[in-house]
Amino acid sequence: MTTTSHSELRRAFLEFFLARDHVLVPSASLVPRDDPSLLFTTAGMVQFKSLYSTTGELPYRRAISIQKCLRAGGKDSDLENVGRSPRHLTFFEMLGHFSFGDYFKAEAIRYAWEFFGRTLAVDIERLWVSVFEEDAEAAECWRKVGFPQGRIVRLGGKDNFWGPAGTTGACGPSSEIYWDLGPQMAGGEIGGGPGRDDRYIEVWNAVFPQFDQQEDGSRPPLPNRGIDMGAGLERMSLMLQGKTNVFETDLFRPLMDGVRELAGYDGPETGEALVALRRVADHARALAFTLGEGLVPSNVGRGYVLRRLLRRAMMALRTLDVHEPLLYRVIGLVAEQLGGAHPELRERAERSALAVKAEEERFLRTLEQGMGRYRELVEELKATGGAALPGEEVFRLYSTYGIPWEMTREMAAEEGLAVDEAGYRAALAADREKSQAASAFSGPDPGTEEGRYLPLLPAPPPSRFSGYERLSERTRAVEWRPLGGAG
């Protein structure tokens, strides 16, 4: 390629697969609408899961998308690694091409070979391929397109059997393409090989959905076996731009430079300062996109993930000697950078920034006291030779000062200490029970005559969820019942 910007990569990917009769499907929401097993959309195939098992007519047999993904909570979370790893992110964009009962392994592998070798014109000598150890068919397909046999490795199910996205649905073996970052990376001259050390970074993962995982663990064949390929825009940009970590690409470097300028930081990008810059950039992207979809920080569910991201970013800014609201301005930088590909970021930039600034001001009111108490706990623990912060104290740091327990755990780990997670959860459960007992929202069982709801309107209009579009709504009460308890 003559240009290697992330924008050019987007365009090249779309043009390649549109020319091969794929239908362009817009990115789904970061909030899965039909899958309660997922907190956020974590992969491109989430919106297509049902198409692999549908027996009727399909809207298309070939599709492509560039999907917004978030891995910051649940089993797919990458949160703990962000900033310290050269490749892990919470928010990323996944290039994807899909087949539902159309082409299978041979065509998918040929497409990959053509895209890397002809369209992107990368150095083929730096590519490695992995296949599932029991998948002789995929290995043979790679041999037929001319990929060097000596750089095809067979890996087990942990690396090369994927899915389902959630607890049920399409799954199957996979074949991944790795980019060799060179002998200067961990692993030396030869290295442990793809999937074994940081010298080789996965940039392309073609899953071959063949089975339909059931709740009982069984895997009958899918009605529409096919292809589920995912490639991170950020990692592909790393490869094309000659970088060794995603934070040096044009998706992150301008953002990190902006953070440096806003923070007035002119020190070296080493140690904890480097981790902080990376973390702020990553978390700001995640917040910009989630807030852009109408989510708000809170103490439960997805909102809790947002609040945790926001406060982790604020803690990172403290490393850069920032002790006032600043993250909200970084949200604006994200909107400027990616607003062309994602207009919703610019449309909601002001509201998102206001929400972040309000959260920053709220947390800063108690953070200094909370960090002082945290230091006292650490010093007391070290003086007594203890190994774990007491769970009740960890809960108090959260309930009184707003420091999430996961953040306390991370800070403690950096000092070689643990936290009493069981004790924390016990204190949290006890507090919830106390709150429920004191709640005024108690009363008769709605299932009884005494507790049943009484209509206020003769024919209530149909309801429609609008939370993805706005944060407030004018409405009318349609039923009522008396509340018991105090007040």
Steps between C-alpha positions, in 0.01 A plus 500: 500500500620852429334634816470324832263717701216334685257683270663348192491157663126535561445591138721221362325236709152610396590529132661154496198317637233711330665397173441140609124539543484568874226720647621785722316485834535797740660447839255381762461683830755441775203379703385158370125523454418131471765330712465531880814287546720790381562826683635668186554411136839329502534382139370562152303178486273587795236660279518206257478209747148398403580485127715191544210303648206647305333245273286745304589766246791727595534874423846429353749214481816715499557801723770741615506747788730717706366433847545711811609266782554540873676248723494658844275269700407134513697201372650685201635795699846629406486785752777385733755477216435841346801730512750230592446278197600612148171376352213481752221759484157543653341664194601400149355468152475159338517456125286199415386292206236230538345211312172334596464172314699640206880469468711314755865437587658489154352831384559678833866400502540603136342840575740552791800408286394739223421785739833480683717419199346711223284772652712582805827375347649415838826310544380139475820380669375658824166317499428181694180296504345282769230235457310281745705188567221272373416709192695341214267664247602855595870411493459353152317814381795714609742268322298522179512882487877483535559592863836360623448173688772586749300795632172312557463393863234281661359620832246361744146603580605785730648685202316365197148400596271798542154582622232525583466875559316459827396162637324350197511524122739459211853374563777312322872471424694801381809603308696808601756717324787634710741783426862452606611815682864394478775357720523819707174397668464244778597157376841567350613379160251214466247560774239267634291536187153642429276491804800453727670840543473870416721478192199382298178699507171364371355731234236284324278226639276296270259283698323219316162470677389140457327422830211640702589494870202418722444582866573137590841518330407294193605622153271392215591617147391848396236532227721766336867430556713789388764760580543746786816701440613773736804727470569788736537831317760605755718189461476506122609866514797398716608257229459746211664792680807307614435536873557254783196601708156635423558819699753624245252482211309797360199389702674568832813711453314826428270433795790434737674815379179689572488360854861608555417853387182530705674363809808716451714189524846534344671203665617175340257233383633226722379293794173601661477822297487297179238267647297803605507664157394179330228432754349849476493480120337157500244575769408833342419320175285247684316773688444713189335212316289369789382845603435569134249216504316646797649293781577683825730421796327338797555243773341205319539300181643675197495833680736358761746403227492858369555642847789263557660596167459866580655472846787284377577769243490764772742298712728474198488878458618537861819325389546792260442742791148593391270570794209679334237407239676431170367174359192674359730697269660177376151378404488797265829393340354156427198659331728716286716207395235237427195714431540456125447125517261530795288818471312417821815589696490860378124523533512403868846633588375788715259287700760227548758751620255650749419155639869419543579835660219453753635156588853637535388776735305252709788255535760768569302619803579178686804359320771672705347378825453155354860474385616618841299223664634248249859594585423458870363151436805398296741630763310322778500177302871513424581582862320186616632278223155447350446397140144615418298816563192417714182462297299734725757776452505445125121536501526817708740651246229442242190596699651807667754627249381351171814297426387182318632183660661393173703821506606431858602150392714639216672753726563235764642258243756761396626490860501122520178481702163334448147590607254285690245466220273265695490745790426786263210315339361405841508865610337606173222241540437606860475864395252414226283304740499792741404741220217277381364461852497876548351576160164674484428305183356204685140404501245233416595225258387611151376146449235540769169685489631754749810570297365496147546807279193709417463653150509876449431491125226296333728390214872558570697581184774257389841570652829536312847504652678825410801480730740461211397837356460726807541517876152629592146455371157652563253229592175426685431264787271218389457304827548557871498321835561615859844455659546370850783558744623817663445824310 
